[in-house]
Amino acid sequence: MGALSRRNVLAGGAVAAATALGATACADASSKSTSGDSRTGGRSGSQHPGAGSGSVSASPTTSGGRLIGDGSTSDTGPQPNQPVAAKLQPGEQPPQFVVFSWDGAGEDRKQLFSHFRQVAQETKATMTFFLSGIYTLPESKKHLYLPPGHKPGASDIGYLADDHIKATLQQVGAAWLEGHEIGTHFNGHFCSPGSGVGTWTPAQWRSEIDQAVSFVTNWRTNTGFTDLPALPFDYRKELIGSRTPCLMGRDNLLPTARALGWKYDASSPGGNQVWPGRRGGLWEFPLQSIPFPGHSFQVLSMDYNMLANQSNANINGDPAQRPLWQQQSYGAYMAGFERAYSTNRAPYFIGNHFESWNGGIYMKSVERALRDIAAKPGVRLVSFRQLVQWLEAQDPAVLAKLRTLGVGKKPADWREYTGGAASVPAGTASTPA
């Protein structure tokens, strides 16, 4: 089933202000719509590094790495626990890549960052965590943030309490050592049509990025913390992609991102479940339109968009409806997965927030979906960075051929798409699932 026409939903200001984690809520434009093997990336069947007895380490070490700047970050060498990207063999069915990503990515009293690190260990998954830069900046120093088009220190999401900044830094460092990607969700999360990120120029995006990087690379100076190790990576080198607040402003972001050498953008709303290509020189990894059980339209593959449709963006909707909403959101995640898995094997992208909206039902449904997806053969739960590495290891002609497979289209013979086509009988074609 392909994506049909859709109606965008722009919500979020009030919702964002109300969330406990400083409101990482994306008014992610678009909501309601009518619409392998281990060589090829991802984890093999071995235990996820760091899993051990199942406990999650809270304090990463730098292993003697070279400190950078004020000692907030360090160079500890190549990131551990990374898969080796290998070219598809002729006639080989592609792995089913699935990327779980998290906007804002902070650790507060709900401890969802640490929880999903644990889930990742148990499912042999790697993920992308889009860190909001001001989650490493104390509110007492908020005057250091100069958001484009706004007063110093302004932000449409809240600053974290100091103990939550410390917990966030611990989680970020430990996550990187486990193989997860640390991207950026920028800083103040401005979604206003008149002054939000959708109005920013390339130069203003550059200012926002430079400030986000500065907050992460100078947390020791800004916080005064002396009891934490340096983050075990050089953020300027590690940062290769982002998701914009509310999925807005990417047209003017792309030139800046390209100039910085970034590899991908994950800000597009309402993409179809097809193999990705490049836009503006970057790989485009959109949130995707997926079937929405109980509805005649599709929904974006993100918790906020389900919230917008189920409870009209009310984060405390009718408790009596929550069991139904939880089942619907789980069903949507799985329907999107099954559609790709059983047909064109297009990479599947799920974006969520560490939130407790509607009693935490979206956290429960996405975790259930993650565990069920991880159990399927041929699945690779990877970060966006790892997916980029795999894509760039492929024959461009093979990727171009894969991009001709529409939503829900299943090849009659994979040799027609991944090579070895000389042996494919004449007249073979892709067929609907």
TANORNOR-V796888 format. One record per residue. RES is the residue in one small letter. D_CENTER is the distance of its C-alpha to the mean C-alpha in Angstrom with 1 decimal. Layout:
# TANORNOR-V796888
res=(RES;RES)
d_center=(D_CENTER;D_CENTER)
This chain:
# TANORNOR-V796888
res=(m;g;a;l;s;r;r;n;v;l;a;g;g;a;v;a;a;a;t;a;l;g;a;t;a;c;a;d;a;s;s;k;s;t;s;g;d;s;r;t;g;g;r;s;g;s;q;h;p;g;a;g;s;g;s;v;s;a;s;p;t;t;s;g;g;r;l;i;g;d;g;s;t;s;d;t;g;p;q;p;n;q;p;v;a;a;k;l;q;p;g;e;q;p;p;q;f;v;v;f;s;w;d;g;a;g;e;d;r;k;q;l;f;s;h;f;r;q;v;a;q;e;t;k;a;t;m;t;f;f;l;s;g;i;y;t;l;p;e;s;k;k;h;l;y;l;p;p;g;h;k;p;g;a;s;d;i;g;y;l;a;d;d;h;i;k;a;t;l;q;q;v;g;a;a;w;l;e;g;h;e;i;g;t;h;f;n;g;h;f;c;s;p;g;s;g;v;g;t;w;t;p;a;q;w;r;s;e;i;d;q;a;v;s;f;v;t;n;w;r;t;n;t;g;f;t;d;l;p;a;l;p;f;d;y;r;k;e;l;i;g;s;r;t;p;c;l;m;g;r;d;n;l;l;p;t;a;r;a;l;g;w;k;y;d;a;s;s;p;g;g;n;q;v;w;p;g;r;r;g;g;l;w;e;f;p;l;q;s;i;p;f;p;g;h;s;f;q;v;l;s;m;d;y;n;m;l;a;n;q;s;n;a;n;i;n;g;d;p;a;q;r;p;l;w;q;q;q;s;y;g;a;y;m;a;g;f;e;r;a;y;s;t;n;r;a;p;y;f;i;g;n;h;f;e;s;w;n;g;g;i;y;m;k;s;v;e;r;a;l;r;d;i;a;a;k;p;g;v;r;l;v;s;f;r;q;l;v;q;w;l;e;a;q;d;p;a;v;l;a;k;l;r;t;l;g;v;g;k;k;p;a;d;w;r;e;y;t;g;g;a;a;s;v;p;a;g;t;a;s;t;p;a)
d_center=(24.2;22.8;21.1;24.0;24.5;22.4;23.1;20.6;20.3;20.1;20.3;18.9;21.3;23.3;20.4;18.5;21.7;22.3;19.3;20.1;17.2;18.2;16.6;13.0;13.7;12.5;15.4;13.0;15.8;16.8;17.4;20.6;21.4;24.4;22.9;22.2;23.0;21.9;22.9;20.3;17.2;15.5;17.7;21.2;23.2;24.0;23.0;19.6;20.7;21.6;21.9;25.7;27.1;23.8;23.8;21.0;22.3;21.9;23.4;22.3;25.1;25.4;27.9;30.1;27.7;28.8;28.1;26.8;28.2;29.0;27.6;24.2;22.5;24.1;24.2;24.3;23.9;21.4;18.4;19.7;18.7;17.3;18.3;20.7;19.8;22.9;24.1;24.6;28.2;30.4;30.1;27.2;24.7;21.1;18.9;16.5;13.1;10.4;6.7;5.5;2.4;4.9;6.6;9.8;9.8;13.6;16.2;19.0;21.8;19.6;18.3;15.1;13.2;16.2;16.4;13.1;14.0;17.2;15.8;13.9;17.4;19.1;17.2;16.9;13.1;10.8;7.1;4.9;6.1;6.5;10.2;12.6;15.6;18.2;17.1;19.2;22.0;24.8;25.9;29.4;28.1;26.2;28.9;27.2;24.4;25.7;23.3;24.3;26.7;26.8;29.0;28.3;26.2;25.1;21.7;20.5;18.6;20.8;21.3;20.9;24.2;25.2;24.9;21.3;20.6;22.3;20.4;17.0;18.4;19.5;16.2;14.4;17.3;17.6;13.9;14.4;17.7;16.4;14.3;10.8;9.1;9.6;8.3;9.6;9.7;13.4;16.0;18.0;15.9;18.9;18.9;22.6;23.9;26.6;25.0;21.3;18.7;19.9;23.2;22.3;23.9;22.5;24.6;23.1;19.5;20.9;22.4;19.3;17.4;20.6;20.8;17.3;18.1;21.6;20.6;18.6;21.4;24.2;23.3;26.5;28.7;27.1;27.0;30.1;28.6;30.7;29.8;26.3;25.8;24.1;20.4;20.8;19.2;20.0;17.0;18.5;18.4;15.1;13.2;12.5;9.7;8.1;7.4;10.9;12.3;13.4;12.2;15.5;17.3;15.5;18.9;20.3;17.2;17.3;20.7;19.9;16.7;18.9;21.7;19.7;18.9;15.2;14.0;11.3;10.0;7.2;9.6;11.9;12.9;14.8;14.4;16.5;15.8;17.3;16.8;15.0;17.2;17.4;17.9;19.5;19.4;15.6;13.7;12.3;9.2;9.8;9.1;12.1;15.4;16.4;19.7;20.3;23.1;26.1;25.4;26.6;23.4;19.8;16.9;13.3;10.8;9.9;12.1;13.5;14.9;16.6;18.0;19.3;21.1;22.4;23.7;23.6;20.9;23.3;21.3;24.6;25.6;28.5;28.4;30.4;27.7;24.9;25.8;25.7;22.4;20.8;22.2;21.2;17.5;17.7;19.7;17.3;14.5;17.2;18.9;16.0;15.7;19.5;20.0;18.1;19.3;22.9;23.1;21.4;18.8;16.2;12.7;10.9;7.5;6.8;5.1;7.4;9.5;11.9;14.8;18.1;18.6;21.5;22.4;19.0;19.2;15.5;14.7;17.6;16.7;13.1;14.7;17.5;15.6;13.6;17.1;18.8;16.5;16.8;20.6;20.9;22.5;20.8;17.2;14.9;11.8;10.2;7.6;7.1;10.2;12.1;11.7;13.1;15.8;16.8;17.0;19.1;21.3;22.3;25.3;24.4;27.0;25.4;22.0;24.0;25.8;22.7;21.6;24.8;23.9;23.2;21.3;23.0;25.3;26.4;28.4;31.9;31.7;28.7;31.2;31.3;27.7;27.2;30.7;34.1;34.9;38.5;39.1;37.5;40.3;41.0;39.5;36.4;33.6;30.2;30.7;28.9;27.5)
